[in-house]
Amino acid sequence: MKLRHIIAGLFVVSAVAQAKTTVQTVSHRELVSTNVPIQTIPVAPVTQETLSFGLLRHEDRSLKLTGTKPEQTVQFSLRSDEVAFGASLNLTFTPSPALIPVESQLKIYLNDELVSLVTVTKEDLGHKNQLSVPLVPKLLTDYNRLRFEFIGHYQDVCENPAHTSLWMDLGSDSTVDLMVQRLIVDNDLSNFPEPFFDSRDNQAFELPFIFADQPSLATERSAAILASWFGSQAKWRAKTFPVYLNQLPQHHSVVFMTNQSRPDFLKDYPQAQGPEIIMMDQPENPVDKLLVISGRDELDIETAVRGIVFGNILFRGNQVSVEDAAAPVPRQPYDAPNWVRTDRPVLFSELQNYAGQLQANGVSVDPISISMNLPPDLFLLRKNGIDMDLKYRYTPPIRRDSSRLSVYLNNQYLQSYPLNPNDQEANTVMHLPIIQGLMNRGTQLTIAALKLGINNDLRFNFEYAQTLYGGSTDQCVTTQLLTNNVAVDEQSTIDFSGFRHFMVMPELRAFANASFPFSKMADLSETVVFVPSHPDKATLETMFATFGQIGSQTGLAAYNVTLTDQAEALIKADKDILVIGSLPKQISDKAKVALSLGQHADSIHLPLRDISQVSNLLDVQSEGKEQTQATVHGSAALAAIVGFESPYFAHRSILALLSDHDAGSQLLTNALNSSTDRANMFGSVAVVRSSGVTSLRVGDVYTVGYLPWWEQLWFALSDNPYLLAAFSAFSVIVVGWLLWRLMRFLAHRRVNVGR
């Protein structure tokens, strides 16, 4: 019997008593450790986890079941270091009032095992109902799928499956309740980054950083690099890195220590002989683990962190030593792993996140979606848009009808293509013998409505026209609905090559959604980060959360970033500057800063008229000029993000994350982790208060990137019809005058030759 089963058997009685719920068995998932003595394992408390459908599906809408789309699924997961002792489904459902009682049913499956059959009664019709369904724990795995199948009837004979009365809604407030208990896992780095980060955990990611005392600048840099790496793993999750000085939190944590600087609870640990990475139990609670980054000095700490970034695939055992870790090939601009390639056409296979993403099936086929992240400064001034060579396969309709493929970009309709049952070209291209009768087709599509710097959703809807028969009870014709199979070919391509990089700055939207301009080099090799000397915990937490956000947006650790607390270093560095905490006096005195936060009062410059959208460079220059100034003092927390051009190097950016005190730093950290708040950031100034984020455009603008002069002229005139008309008229006059002069010269020459 596996240890996981043994552990569950030992503690099932206590768990049942605590939770007051009958437990049948436990999860059959493998425990990471198979050699921990059972007697050393304490009884961890059983906790109740409530997961709503809205949270699990990332949308606060009910699940709709109909006659032509009778199935819906909800997925949830369990961490590798947790075991479930009990589970239940608390379902809210509303059936159509036209359904026939008893004959209409709802089947509930857990991982394709039927766990409940709900018979719709007369009392259930037309209003919301509550239902609690126990889930057998032995059916639970790492990744779990709840499937709901609707069987609906509105009359005894001659039913139309597409009839509008056939429906049942499952409320988004339905929940999956789990009783889970954490387990002690073996200190084995072969499972790294588990348990410090578990991809099965869809909750916000929190990883405390522990230092013996105030960390040195070099240690701060190493911790920031590690935060960016964990951010690249956590991806879309909110990320926080609480800072502890010589304290132990009740959580999986990371400890940074040298032989000369180590927390009290590790004072007696053997001296490091070089860069080391150790996984161990917390002294006070073996359920929680410590990831110890150890070394003789700060240089060893950085080497150990680089070992995590570049060599974690080689980790095993409870301790590894890092001899060397470096990136042999320098990064190139715009090569962030999470960004779409812009130097060549990109295959759809490179854009999919999991196997089978480009396929779908069903009576009513679910849409096929892929996502694309583009560099924010991609200059898309091109008449024909973006070329996409689209190839797709589909079960042909029985007859020629209105069945079609509709293409959407960011929920905007682009174009439709008919699904032709007689397309003979497909038979020569189709190579999928598992799905019979599929057809191929190639076409060209130009893309509009692209959004730069944020995720773009490209969606393909295969819509089949269903021919459904009815009639009377005496003469009835019924239809057997068949499953349709569709697929977008992985060899389809989309081409973003041939475009220049050019952008009007400052633009906080580019930073909020893509960490631009720092992410131009994904390793942050052209970025210098300024932090105050001896920063407090709140400032460090803001910096680590910022680096975590940058890593999640680029998909790469910022292992080449420069960190400094000397303002004089900023004058010499031809790099983009990220300031955390407060602006140094050398910058604030020389640069035109639209907002400043002081100890006694805060000052802001306001524009003539707020511009939420930039149409062209001329609009920004004319409307974003500062006109008024206000200085105030408030009692509550305040934070801000300010962007402006470096006073030391042209076309270089300075972006400052400012806060007035610890509460302001917390506001800033929360705003960076909130997709809603980041969506409200734009322009040159974003003020963060407890009420949310307010942004505006004010001050001078500048550009980054390169455009030849004729394209810059076209860019300036493209959205201004009056200037374009004036320029066109002037061009006509000049060209006409030149032609007139040329004709006079030729005529005069011909006359002279004739003489």
Rosetta blueprint (number, residue, H / E / L):
1 M L
2 K L
3 L H
4 R H
5 H H
6 I H
7 I H
8 A H
9 G H
10 L H
11 F H
12 V H
13 V H
14 S H
15 A H
16 V H
17 A H
18 Q H
19 A H
20 K L
21 T L
22 T L
23 V L
24 Q L
25 T L
26 V L
27 S L
28 H L
29 R L
30 E L
31 L L
32 V L
33 S L
34 T L
35 N L
36 V L
37 P L
38 I H
39 Q H
40 T H
41 I L
42 P L
43 V L
44 A L
45 P L
46 V E
47 T E
48 Q E
49 E E
50 T E
51 L E
52 S E
53 F H
54 G H
55 L H
56 L H
57 R H
58 H L
59 E L
60 D L
61 R L
62 S L
63 L E
64 K E
65 L E
66 T E
67 G L
68 T L
69 K L
70 P L
71 E E
72 Q E
73 T E
74 V E
75 Q E
76 F E
77 S E
78 L L
79 R L
80 S L
81 D L
82 E E
83 V E
84 A E
85 F E
86 G E
87 A E
88 S E
89 L E
90 N E
91 L E
92 T E
93 F E
94 T E
95 P E
96 S L
97 P L
98 A L
99 L L
100 I L
101 P L
102 V L
103 E L
104 S L
105 Q E
106 L E
107 K E
108 I E
109 Y E
110 L E
111 N L
112 D L
113 E E
114 L E
115 V E
116 S E
117 L E
118 V E
119 T E
120 V L
121 T L
122 K H
123 E H
124 D H
125 L L
126 G L
127 H L
128 K L
129 N E
130 Q E
131 L E
132 S E
133 V E
134 P E
135 L E
136 V L
137 P H
138 K H
139 L H
140 L L
141 T L
142 D L
143 Y E
144 N E
145 R E
146 L E
147 R E
148 F E
149 E E
150 F E
151 I E
152 G L
153 H L
154 Y L
155 Q L
156 D L
157 V L
158 C L
159 E L
160 N L
161 P L
162 A L
163 H L
164 T L
165 S L
166 L L
167 W E
168 M E
169 D E
170 L E
171 G L
172 S L
173 D L
174 S L
175 T E
176 V E
177 D E
178 L E
179 M E
180 V E
181 Q E
182 R E
183 L L
184 I L
185 V L
186 D L
187 N L
188 D L
189 L H
190 S H
191 N H
192 F L
193 P L
194 E L
195 P L
196 F L
197 F L
198 D L
199 S L
200 R L
201 D L
202 N L
203 Q L
204 A L
205 F E
206 E E
207 L L
208 P L
209 F E
210 I E
211 F E
212 A L
213 D L
214 Q L
215 P L
216 S L
217 L H
218 A H
219 T H
220 E H
221 R H
222 S H
223 A H
224 A H
225 I H
226 L H
227 A H
228 S H
229 W H
230 F H
231 G H
232 S H
233 Q H
234 A H
235 K L
236 W L
237 R L
238 A L
239 K E
240 T E
241 F L
242 P L
243 V E
244 Y E
245 L E
246 N L
247 Q L
248 L L
249 P L
250 Q L
251 H L
252 H L
253 S E
254 V E
255 V E
256 F E
257 M E
258 T E
259 N L
260 Q L
261 S L
262 R L
263 P L
264 D H
265 F H
266 L H
267 K L
268 D L
269 Y L
270 P L
271 Q L
272 A L
273 Q L
274 G L
275 P L
276 E E
277 I E
278 I E
279 M E
280 M E
281 D E
282 Q L
283 P L
284 E L
285 N L
286 P L
287 V L
288 D L
289 K E
290 L E
291 L E
292 V E
293 I E
294 S E
295 G E
296 R L
297 D L
298 E H
299 L H
300 D H
301 I H
302 E H
303 T H
304 A H
305 V H
306 R H
307 G H
308 I H
309 V H
310 F H
311 G H
312 N H
313 I H
314 L H
315 F L
316 R L
317 G L
318 N L
319 Q E
320 V E
321 S E
322 V L
323 E L
324 D L
325 A L
326 A L
327 A L
328 P L
329 V L
330 P L
331 R L
332 Q L
333 P L
334 Y L
335 D L
336 A L
337 P L
338 N L
339 W L
340 V L
341 R L
342 T L
343 D L
344 R L
345 P E
346 V E
347 L E
348 F H
349 S H
350 E H
351 L L
352 Q L
353 N L
354 Y L
355 A L
356 G L
357 Q L
358 L L
359 Q E
360 A E
361 N E
362 G E
363 V L
364 S L
365 V L
366 D L
367 P L
368 I E
369 S E
370 I E
371 S E
372 M E
373 N E
374 L L
375 P L
376 P L
377 D L
378 L E
379 F L
380 L L
381 L L
382 R L
383 K L
384 N L
385 G L
386 I E
387 D E
388 M E
389 D E
390 L E
391 K E
392 Y E
393 R E
394 Y E
395 T L
396 P L
397 P L
398 I L
399 R L
400 R L
401 D L
402 S L
403 S L
404 R E
405 L E
406 S E
407 V E
408 Y E
409 L E
410 N L
411 N L
412 Q E
413 Y E
414 L E
415 Q E
416 S E
417 Y E
418 P E
419 L L
420 N L
421 P L
422 N L
423 D L
424 Q L
425 E L
426 A H
427 N H
428 T H
429 V H
430 M L
431 H L
432 L L
433 P L
434 I L
435 I L
436 Q L
437 G L
438 L L
439 M E
440 N E
441 R E
442 G E
443 T E
444 Q E
445 L E
446 T E
447 I E
448 A L
449 A L
450 L L
451 K L
452 L L
453 G L
454 I L
455 N E
456 N E
457 D E
458 L E
459 R E
460 F E
461 N E
462 F E
463 E E
464 Y L
465 A L
466 Q L
467 T L
468 L L
469 Y L
470 G L
471 G E
472 S L
473 T L
474 D L
475 Q L
476 C E
477 V L
478 T L
479 T L
480 Q L
481 L L
482 L L
483 T L
484 N E
485 N E
486 V E
487 A E
488 V E
489 D L
490 E L
491 Q L
492 S L
493 T E
494 I E
495 D E
496 F L
497 S L
498 G L
499 F L
500 R L
501 H E
502 F E
503 M E
504 V E
505 M E
506 P L
507 E L
508 L H
509 R H
510 A H
511 F H
512 A H
513 N H
514 A H
515 S L
516 F L
517 P L
518 F H
519 S H
520 K H
521 M L
522 A L
523 D L
524 L L
525 S L
526 E L
527 T E
528 V E
529 V E
530 F E
531 V L
532 P L
533 S L
534 H L
535 P L
536 D L
537 K H
538 A H
539 T H
540 L H
541 E H
542 T H
543 M H
544 F H
545 A H
546 T H
547 F H
548 G H
549 Q H
550 I H
551 G H
552 S H
553 Q H
554 T H
555 G L
556 L L
557 A L
558 A L
559 Y L
560 N L
561 V L
562 T E
563 L E
564 T E
565 D L
566 Q L
567 A L
568 E H
569 A H
570 L H
571 I H
572 K H
573 A L
574 D L
575 K L
576 D E
577 I E
578 L E
579 V E
580 I E
581 G E
582 S L
583 L L
584 P L
585 K H
586 Q H
587 I H
588 S H
589 D H
590 K H
591 A L
592 K L
593 V L
594 A L
595 L E
596 S E
597 L E
598 G L
599 Q L
600 H L
601 A L
602 D E
603 S E
604 I E
605 H E
606 L E
607 P E
608 L L
609 R L
610 D L
611 I L
612 S L
613 Q L
614 V L
615 S L
616 N L
617 L H
618 L H
619 D H
620 V H
621 Q H
622 S H
623 E H
624 G L
625 K L
626 E E
627 Q E
628 T E
629 Q E
630 A E
631 T E
632 V E
633 H L
634 G L
635 S L
636 A L
637 A L
638 L L
639 A E
640 A E
641 I E
642 V E
643 G E
644 F E
645 E E
646 S L
647 P L
648 Y L
649 F L
650 A L
651 H L
652 R L
653 S E
654 I E
655 L E
656 A E
657 L E
658 L E
659 S E
660 D L
661 H L
662 D H
663 A H
664 G H
665 S H
666 Q H
667 L H
668 L H
669 T H
670 N H
671 A H
672 L H
673 N H
674 S L
675 S H
676 T H
677 D H
678 R H
679 A H
680 N L
681 M L
682 F L
683 G E
684 S L
685 V E
686 A E
687 V E
688 V E
689 R E
690 S L
691 S L
692 G E
693 V E
694 T E
695 S E
696 L E
697 R L
698 V L
699 G L
700 D L
701 V L
702 Y E
703 T E
704 V E
705 G E
706 Y L
707 L L
708 P L
709 W H
710 W H
711 E H
712 Q H
713 L H
714 W H
715 F H
716 A H
717 L H
718 S L
719 D L
720 N L
721 P H
722 Y H
723 L H
724 L H
725 A H
726 A H
727 F H
728 S H
729 A H
730 F H
731 S H
732 V H
733 I H
734 V H
735 V H
736 G H
737 W H
738 L H
739 L H
740 W H
741 R H
742 L H
743 M H
744 R H
745 F H
746 L H
747 A H
748 H H
749 R H
750 R H
751 V H
752 N H
753 V H
754 G H
755 R L
